Amino acid sequence: MAGGRARRALAISAVTVHATIERPVAAAGAAPLLPGDPLAYRRHAMHSGDRHWPQTNCYADLWIEILHTLGTEPAAAFGFTVAQDFEGDQFTFFKPPLDDLEALYGLRVTELALYDDLIGHLEQQIARRRLVLIELDSFYMPDTQGVSYRASHGKTTIAVNRLDRAGRELDYFHNDGLHRASGEDFDGLLRLLPGQMRDDTLFPYAEMVRLPEHLPGDAELRATAQRLLAHHVARRPDTNPVSAFRTVATAQAQALAERPTEVFHHYAFNTLRQLGANFELLATHLAWLGTSVDGLSQAREAASRIAESAKIAQFHLARAMKQKRFERFDASLAGLAAEHDLVSEALARRFAA
C-alpha cells in the first residue's frame, strides 16, 4: 500500500510539474535551429566517399557535421585522437572532449536532465536556441536504411535541429548528414507508439549545447588547436596500444570464429574500425594544422598509413576467421604497431619543448 501511494504521489507530482513548466508554442519548433534542409544538405569533406573510413562513430561524425553547419572548421577538433588507447576488448571510442569544444569554438555542452514530457524538453531547448544531443533508437531512423532501419534496435546519438510536433517531423544530424524522420518514424523515435512507455521506462541520455555568440577566426582557432594538440601528445598512452591489441587479438579472433557472423561486425567496429577511423581523423587534423605549423608531415603520413592498414587488417581478420588461419592477420598488426610508434615519436619530438 505504501509503495502504491508513493507511486501515485510521484505521478501526481509529475503531472503538476508538466503543467507548470513554461512551454514554447508548438510553432517555435517548426523552424530549424541551424540552417539546413535535409533534402539539400551537403556533408563536410571529412565524410567524403574517397576516405578509408567515411563514417567513424556516431558521436564524432555528429560533431563534424554540426561544426560544418555552424560555418567553422571541424578538423580543428581532432587533436585529441593522438591519445587513443586499447582498453582490453576495444580501442577507445573517441569523442571530442567537451573542454576542447569550449576552448576551440566557445560551445558549452552539459548534460540535460530528462524527467517529463520528452518532446516538451526538446521544444524548450530549441526555443532557447540550444542543440540537444540525445541517444535514440536507430530502428526508426530512415538514414540507417540497409543497416538497422526497421531491422534492428540500437542506441545512437543524434542532434535535434528542428521539431514539428503538429506535423510529426524531426530534422536531425546523424552520422554523415542532416536527415528527417516523419510520421511513424517520428512517433517511434520519441516514444509515442503504443507500448513504448511504461512506468519503469528509462529516459534516454541527453546533452544540451549552448551555442556561442561569435565563433573564433582562423588564426585563433589554429593557435588553440596547436596548444590542445601539445596537451594531448603529453597524455598519450605510455605503451603502444596497437602492440597491446596484438597480444590478445589472435586469441580473441579464434574465439570469435566459433560465434555467429554478426558478432564479428561488432568486434571489428569496436577494434579495427575505431583504430583506423581515429587515425584518419588525426591525419586530417595534422594536414589542416600543418599549413601553419611546421614539423607535422611525418606524423601525418604515418597516421594516414594506419587508417589504410587498419582497413586491410579488417579484411585479413574476416578471411582468417573463415580459414581458421591467423598468421597474416597477426603480421598486419605488427605493421600497424610500427606505424603507431612513428606517429607517437614524431609528435613527441615536435612538442618536446
C-alpha positions in Angstrom: 0.0 0.0 0.0 2.8 2.4 0.9 4.6 1.8 -2.4 1.3 2.4 -4.3 0.7 5.7 -2.5 4.3 6.7 -3.3 3.9 5.9 -7.0 0.6 7.8 -7.1 2.2 10.8 -5.4 5.1 10.7 -7.9 2.6 10.5 -10.8 0.7 13.5 -9.4 4.0 15.4 -8.9 5.0 14.7 -12.5 1.6 16.0 -13.8 2.0 19.1 -11.7 5.5 19.8 -13.0 4.3 19.2 -16.5 1.5 21.7 -16.1 3.6 24.4 -14.6 6.7 24.3 -16.8 6.8 27.2 -19.3 6.4 25.6 -22.7 7.1 27.4 -26.0 4.3 27.3 -28.6 4.4 24.4 -31.0 5.3 26.6 -33.9 8.6 27.6 -32.3 9.9 24.1 -33.1 9.0 24.3 -36.8 12.0 26.4 -37.8 15.5 24.8 -37.9 17.9 25.8 -35.2 20.9 25.7 -37.6 20.4 26.5 -41.3 19.9 23.4 -43.3 17.5 21.3 -45.4 17.8 17.5 -45.2 16.8 17.3 -48.9 19.6 19.7 -50.0 22.3 19.1 -47.4 25.9 18.8 -48.4 28.1 16.9 -46.0 31.6 18.0 -45.0 34.6 16.7 -46.9 35.7 14.7 -43.8 32.8 12.4 -44.8 33.6 12.1 -48.5 33.3 8.7 -50.0 37.0 8.6 -51.0 38.2 8.3 -47.4 39.2 5.0 -45.9 36.6 5.5 -43.2 33.8 7.8 -44.5 31.9 7.2 -41.2 33.7 6.9 -37.9 31.4 6.7 -34.9 28.1 8.4 -34.3 29.3 11.0 -31.8 32.4 12.1 -33.7 30.5 12.1 -37.0 27.8 14.2 -35.4 30.2 16.9 -34.3 31.8 17.1 -37.8 28.5 18.0 -39.3 27.4 20.3 -36.5 30.7 22.3 -36.8 30.4 22.3 -40.6 26.9 23.7 -40.4 28.0 26.4 -37.9 30.5 27.6 -40.5 33.7 26.6 -38.7 36.4 24.0 -39.3 35.7 20.6 -37.8 39.3 19.3 -38.4 40.5 21.6 -35.6 38.7 19.4 -33.0 40.5 16.2 -33.5 44.0 16.6 -32.0 42.7 14.5 -29.0 42.8 11.4 -31.2 46.5 11.0 -30.6 45.7 9.8 -27.1 43.6 6.8 -28.1 44.3 3.6 -26.1 43.5 -0.1 -26.2 41.0 -0.9 -23.5 41.4 -4.7 -23.4 38.4 -5.5 -25.6 38.2 -2.4 -27.8 40.0 0.8 -28.8 38.9 3.9 -27.1 35.5 5.1 -28.5 36.9 8.5 -29.4 34.7 11.5 -28.6 35.7 15.2 -28.9 36.3 16.3 -25.3 33.8 18.8 -24.1 36.6 21.0 -22.7 38.2 21.1 -26.2 34.9 22.1 -27.8 34.6 25.0 -25.5 38.2 26.1 -25.8 38.1 25.9 -29.6 34.6 27.1 -30.5 33.0 28.5 -27.4 30.5 25.6 -27.3 29.3 24.8 -23.9 27.9 21.2 -23.6 26.3 19.9 -20.4 24.0 17.0 -19.5 20.3 17.7 -20.0 18.1 16.1 -17.4 15.0 14.5 -18.9 12.2 13.9 -16.4 9.0 14.9 -18.0 7.4 15.1 -21.5 10.3 14.3 -23.9 9.0 16.5 -26.7 8.4 19.3 -24.3 12.0 19.2 -23.2 13.2 19.3 -26.8 10.9 22.2 -27.6 12.0 24.1 -24.6 15.7 23.9 -25.5 15.1 24.7 -29.2 13.2 27.8 -28.1 16.3 28.8 -26.2 18.5 28.2 -29.3 20.2 25.1 -27.8 21.0 21.9 -29.7 20.0 18.7 -27.9 22.2 15.6 -28.4 20.2 12.6 -27.5 20.6 8.8 -27.7 17.7 7.3 -29.5 16.8 4.0 -31.3 18.2 3.7 -34.9 15.4 1.3 -35.7 13.3 4.4 -36.5 16.0 6.5 -38.3 15.5 6.5 -42.1 19.1 7.3 -42.8 20.1 3.9 -41.5 18.3 2.2 -44.3 20.0 -1.1 -45.1 21.7 -1.3 -41.7 19.3 -1.0 -38.8 16.3 0.9 -40.1 13.2 -1.3 -39.3 15.6 -4.2 -38.9 17.4 -4.0 -35.5 17.3 -1.9 -32.4 20.4 0.0 -31.2 21.2 3.3 -29.5 22.9 6.1 -31.4 23.3 9.8 -30.8 21.6 12.5 -32.9 21.3 16.2 -32.6 17.9 17.7 -33.0 17.8 20.6 -35.4 14.0 21.0 -36.0 11.0 19.6 -34.3 7.4 20.0 -35.5 5.1 18.3 -33.1 1.9 19.0 -35.1 3.5 17.9 -38.4 5.2 14.9 -36.8 8.6 15.8 -38.3 12.1 15.7 -36.8 15.2 17.0 -38.6 18.3 15.6 -37.0 22.1 15.4 -37.5 23.3 11.8 -37.5 26.4 10.1 -38.9 27.4 12.0 -42.1 24.4 14.2 -42.7 21.2 16.0 -41.8 18.1 13.8 -42.1 14.3 13.8 -41.5 12.1 11.4 -39.6 8.3 11.8 -40.1 5.1 10.1 -39.3 5.5 6.7 -37.6 9.3 7.2 -37.5 8.8 10.4 -35.6 6.4 8.6 -33.2 8.8 5.7 -32.7 11.9 7.9 -32.1 10.0 10.0 -29.5 8.3 7.0 -27.8 4.8 7.8 -28.9 3.9 4.4 -30.2 1.7 2.0 -28.2 3.7 0.0 -25.6 6.9 2.1 -25.8 6.4 3.8 -22.5 5.9 2.1 -19.2 6.2 3.3 -15.6 9.7 1.8 -15.4 11.0 3.0 -18.9 14.2 4.9 -18.6 14.6 8.3 -20.2 17.4 8.5 -22.8 20.7 10.2 -22.1 20.9 13.7 -23.5 23.2 16.8 -23.6 22.4 20.4 -24.4 24.7 22.6 -26.4 24.8 26.3 -25.7 25.8 28.0 -29.0 28.4 30.9 -28.8 27.6 34.4 -29.8 30.7 34.5 -32.0 33.0 31.9 -33.5 36.8 32.3 -33.5 38.7 33.4 -36.5 41.1 31.1 -38.3 44.3 32.4 -36.5 42.7 32.0 -33.1 41.4 28.5 -33.9 44.8 27.4 -35.1 46.6 28.7 -32.1 44.1 26.9 -29.7 44.3 23.7 -31.7 48.1 23.7 -31.6 48.0 24.2 -27.8 45.5 21.4 -27.4 47.4 19.0 -29.6 50.5 19.5 -27.4 48.4 18.8 -24.4 47.1 15.5 -25.9 50.5 14.4 -27.1 51.7 14.7 -23.5 48.8 12.5 -22.3 49.2 9.8 -25.0 49.5 6.1 -23.7 52.8 5.1 -22.2 52.9 1.9 -24.2 51.9 1.3 -27.8 48.1 0.4 -27.8 48.4 -1.5 -31.1 51.0 -3.7 -29.7 48.7 -4.3 -26.7 45.9 -5.2 -29.1 48.2 -7.6 -31.0 49.0 -9.6 -27.8 45.3 -10.6 -27.5 43.9 -10.2 -31.0 44.6 -13.7 -32.3 43.0 -15.4 -29.3 40.0 -13.1 -29.5 39.6 -13.8 -33.2 39.9 -17.5 -32.7 37.1 -17.4 -30.1 35.1 -15.1 -32.4 35.3 -17.6 -35.3 33.1 -20.0 -33.3 30.3 -17.5 -32.9 27.6 -16.0 -35.3 28.7 -13.7 -38.1 27.1 -10.6 -36.6 29.4 -10.8 -33.6 32.4 -10.3 -36.0 30.8 -7.0 -37.1 30.5 -5.7 -33.6 34.1 -6.7 -32.8 35.5 -5.2 -36.0 33.6 -1.9 -35.4 35.0 -1.5 -31.9 38.6 -2.5 -32.7 40.0 -2.0 -36.2 37.4 0.5 -37.3 37.8 2.7 -34.2 41.6 2.5 -34.7 41.6 3.3 -38.4 39.0 6.0 -38.2 40.6 7.6 -35.2 43.9 7.9 -37.1 42.4 9.1 -40.3 40.9 12.0 -38.3 44.3 12.6 -36.7 45.8 12.7 -40.2 43.2 15.2 -41.3 43.8 17.3 -38.2 47.6 17.3 -38.8 47.1 18.2 -42.5 44.9 21.2 -41.6 47.2 22.4 -38.8 50.3 21.7 -40.9 49.5 24.5 -43.3 50.5 26.9 -40.4 52.7 24.7 -38.1 55.9 23.1 -39.2 57.1 19.5 -38.3 53.9 17.6 -38.6 54.2 15.9 -42.0 55.9 12.7 -40.8 53.3 12.0 -38.2 50.5 12.9 -40.7 51.8 10.4 -43.2 52.1 7.6 -40.7 48.6 8.3 -39.3 47.3 8.0 -42.9 49.0 4.7 -43.3 47.4 3.5 -40.0 44.0 4.4 -41.4 44.6 2.4 -44.6 46.3 -0.5 -42.9 43.6 -0.9 -40.3 41.1 -1.4 -43.2 43.4 -4.0 -44.7 43.8 -5.8 -41.3 40.0 -5.9 -41.1 39.9 -7.8 -44.4 42.6 -10.2 -43.1 40.6 -10.7 -39.9 37.5 -11.7 -41.9 39.4 -14.1 -44.0 41.3 -15.5 -41.0 38.0 -16.4 -39.3 36.8 -18.3 -42.3 40.0 -20.1 -42.9 41.0 -20.5 -39.2 44.5 -19.3 -40.1 45.6 -16.1 -38.3 49.2 -15.6 -39.3 48.6 -12.9 -42.0 46.2 -11.1 -39.6 48.9 -11.0 -36.9 51.5 -9.8 -39.4 49.2 -6.9 -40.4 49.0 -5.8 -36.7 52.8 -5.8 -36.5 53.0 -3.3 -39.3 50.3 -1.2 -37.6 52.2 -1.1 -34.3 55.3 0.1 -36.1 53.4 3.0 -37.7 51.9 3.9 -34.4 55.4 4.2 -33.0 56.3 6.6 -35.8 53.3 8.8 -35.1 53.9 8.9 -31.4 57.7 9.5 -31.6 57.3 12.2 -34.3 54.8 14.2 -32.3 56.7 13.8 -29.1 59.8 15.3 -30.8 57.8 18.1 -32.3 56.3 19.1 -28.9 59.1 18.2 -26.6 59.7 21.9 -25.8 
